[in-house]
Amino acid sequence: MITSQKRSAKWAYALLLAFLLLLVVFTPGCFDSKEKKTEEVLDSDGDGIPDNEDEFPFQPNWGLNLTYLDDTEVNPGEYKVKISSTTDYGVLLLDNTGIKKDTIELEILEVPEGWDVSLASSSVSLDNITIEPIVVTYVVPSSASGDNNVVIQGTSKNALLPTSINITLICVVDSTGSEVTRTGDKVSVEYTLWDTAGAQIDSGTLPATAGEKYVGPAQNLGYIVGFYMGLIGMEKPGGLFGLIGTGETKVIRVPPELAYGTDPAKHELGGQVLIFQLVLKSSS
């Protein structure tokens, strides 16, 4: 016969087991020791730095953009480029869109067979308030014709995550028998200036030096960067010394950083993108 003392012991054991079972079931982490949950890390700007460690949590620390000075964009990141000579030139625009100073490395990924394409700079240290114009040199066979793609890639050296962008230059070759302007050439250029809304701001004819700020022996006449850089690679007028007819007409799109700056308080055209039509009248 089971005594009351033995029955009490059995109940005590049963209660103890029940208590231990409840303890196991309701104790956090007992069954997820192999897969512990981690707290979600916020990175609002996607630059690889957690918000709680990021000085600028809502603006990427690193970023870049590549554009072309000629106003010939046909699709995002694709530009039409006129090639008129076996050695021709254009101007690439490199923009550090991040917050921090960065080193941008440039690489030519694709060139047509038989072409040689080079950049005046392949590595540029750039702050976030400057756009750097970079001269592109195209050396092409005299037999070249049609549309030919050149692909250039820019890559951030300092970004924690892979950060790069490509630009495709669709080089259109009708003829390679012309002469084009290069840095240092003295030219006379007729220009018309508009804002992006299409309102004409100014027009006239000026002496200038392709690729250089000043003109004249005293260097007393200077131009904004986008204007004189836009004169590089323009087809010259024909005839002896390039004095017959007119040369190339082209349109360039100049960002504020290469015009009158980004501050409207410092210049009436500050902060504005400027559209220039350039007509090359003469060149030497």
N, C-alpha and C positions, 0 to 999 in steps of 0.2 A: 504494500500500500504506500502511495506517494504521500509523503508528509507535507504539511503546509510550508515547512522550511525549504524543501526541495522545489515546491511549486514557486515560491518567492524567488529562488535563485534563477529558475528558468525564465521567469518574467523579467528579471533584472538583465539577464543576458540578451533577451529579445529586445528590450528597450535600448540597450547599449548598441546592438547591431543596427537598429532602426536609426538611432541618432548618428552613427557613423555613416550610414548610407545617405542620409539627408545632408550631412556635412560635405560628402564627396560631390553630390549632385549640385548643390548650390554654392560651392566654392569656385570663384572665377579662376579660369586658367588650368583647372585640373585635367581637362581633356584636350587642351590646345597648346600644350607645351612645345609640340613640334612645329606648329604654325601660329606663332604669336602675331597678333594683329599689330601693325605699325600705324602710327598716326599719319594722316594724309599731309604731304608737304606742298604748300602753295607756292607756285611760281607764276605770278599773274602775267608777267611780260614774256615768259618763255625763254629767258636767256640763260637758264641753267643755275641761277642763284636763287635760293629760297627767299621768299618775301621777308622773312625775319632776319635775313643776313644781307639783304640788298639795299644799298643806299638809295636806289631809284627803282622801287618795286613795280612801278607801272609803266616804265619806259625801258626798252632793251638797252643794256650797257654797250652792246656791239651790234652793228648793222651796216650795210653798205648798199649803194646803188650805182649802176653804170648807165649813162645815157650818151647821146651823141649831140654835138653842137648844132649840126644841120637839122633843120626842122622837117625831118623826113620820116618820122616814125609811122610805120604801116600797121604794126601790131605791137602789143606790149613787148618791149625788149627787142624789137626788130626794126632796123633802119635801112632805108635805101641810100646807097653811097655812089656818087658818080665818079667813075674812073676815066680820066681823059689822057693819061700819059703812062709810059712804061714805068715812070717813078712818080707816084702821086702821094697826096697827104690828106689827112683828116684829123679831127680833134675829138678825142674821147673825154667825157666828163666823169670824174670819180668823186663820189659823195659819201662821206662817213655819216650815216644816219643814226648811229648809236650815240649814247651820252658820253662815253669815255674816248679818249684819244686811242687810236688804233693804228696798226700797220696793215695795210692792204697789199696783198701780193697779186699780181696780174700774170695770167698765163694765156697764151694763144693756143686754143684747143683744136681749131680746125682751119686749114687754109686750102685753097684749090691747088691741084697738082701743078707744079712749076712756078708757083708764086712764092715770094718771100715777104712776110709781113712782120714788122717789128714795132716795138713801143719805145718811146723816149725814156720811160721809166717802167720798171717791172715790180718795184716795191716802193710804196709811198707811206710815210708816217703822216697821219692826218687827224686834226681835231674835228669837232663836230660843227664848226661854224665856217668851214672852208670847203670849197669845191675845187678840185685840182684838174686843170686841163692837161691832157697828155696827147702829144702828137703821135699819130699812127702813120707809119710809112709803108706804102704798098709798092712793091717792085713786081711787075707783072710781065709776062711774055708779050711781045708785040702782036702775037696772033690771038691774044685773049679776046673773048667776046661774050655777050650774053650776061646772065645773072650768075654770080659766084659768091658763095657764102664764106664769110670769115667769122669764127666764133671766138670770143674772148671771155675769160672767166676772171672774176675778182673774188678773193677769199680773205676773210678776216684771220689774222695771225693770232690774235689774243682771245677770241671768243671761246668760251668753255664748250659750247656746242658747235658742230659744223655749221659755218655761216658763209655762204657764197652765192654769187649771182652771175648769170651769163648774159651777154649781149650778142646778138647776131647782126652782122653788117652784110647786107645784100649788095654786093658790089656790082654795079651795072656798067658794063663796058660796051660803048658804041664804037669807039676808036681810041687808039693809044698814040696817035701822032701829034698831039698838041703839047704845048709847054704849059706848066702850071706854076703858080707862085709858091715860093718856099720862104722860110723864115729869113728876114733881112731884105726881101725885095721891096723896092719903093714903088708904090702904086698910087693911082688916082681912082677913087671909088665914089660912085653915086649911091646914096643910101636913102631909104625911107624907113621911118621908125613908127611902129604901132604898139599899143598895149594889147593884152590878150582879148579885150573886148572888141578889137578892131578899130579903135579910135586912133587916128594919125596924130603923132606927137611932134614929129620933126622930119625934115628932109633936107638934102643938100648934096654937095660934092666936096670931097676933102682929099688932101694928100695924106698918106699913111704909110706905115711900114708893116708888112705882114709879120705877125708873130712877135712884134715889139711895141712897147707902149708909146714911145716918143717918136716924133718926126722933126726934122730940122737940125741944123748944126748946134743950136743952143738947147735942143731938147725942150723947147718951150711950148710944144703942143702935144698933149698926151690924150690917150683914149682909154675907155674902160676895157677890161681884159677880154670880155666876150667879143667886142668889136674887132680888135686887132688880131685875135686868135682866129676869128671867122674868116679872115683874109687868106689864111694858109690853104693851099691846094686848089685855088680857083684857076680855071682855064684862062690863059692870057689871050688878049686880042691877037689876030694874025698879022702877017707882014713883017717887014724889017723893024726890029726893036719893039715889036708889039704895038704898033701905032695905027694899024688899020682896023676900023670897026670897033666893036666892043667885045669884051670877053664874057665870061660866064655871069649869069644872073642866078643867085641862090638866096635862100631864106635861112636865117639862123634863129635859134630860140635861146635867149640868154637868161639864165637864172639870176636872181638878185645878187647872189654872192659874187658873180662875175660882172655885175653892172654897178649899181649905186648903193649896194649894201642892203641889209635887211631891215634897217631902221628908218621908217618914214619921217621921223623927227629930224634926221640928219640930212635928208635930201628929198625933194618933192617926188622923186621916182624911187625912193627907197622902198624895198619890199616888193617891187613889181618885177614880173617876168617881162622881158622886152623882146619884141619881134622885129628883126631887121631884114629888109631886102637889100642885098648888096649887088651892085652892077659894076664890074671891073671895067674902067674906061681905058686905063693904060697901065703898063708895068715895065720896069727895067731891072 
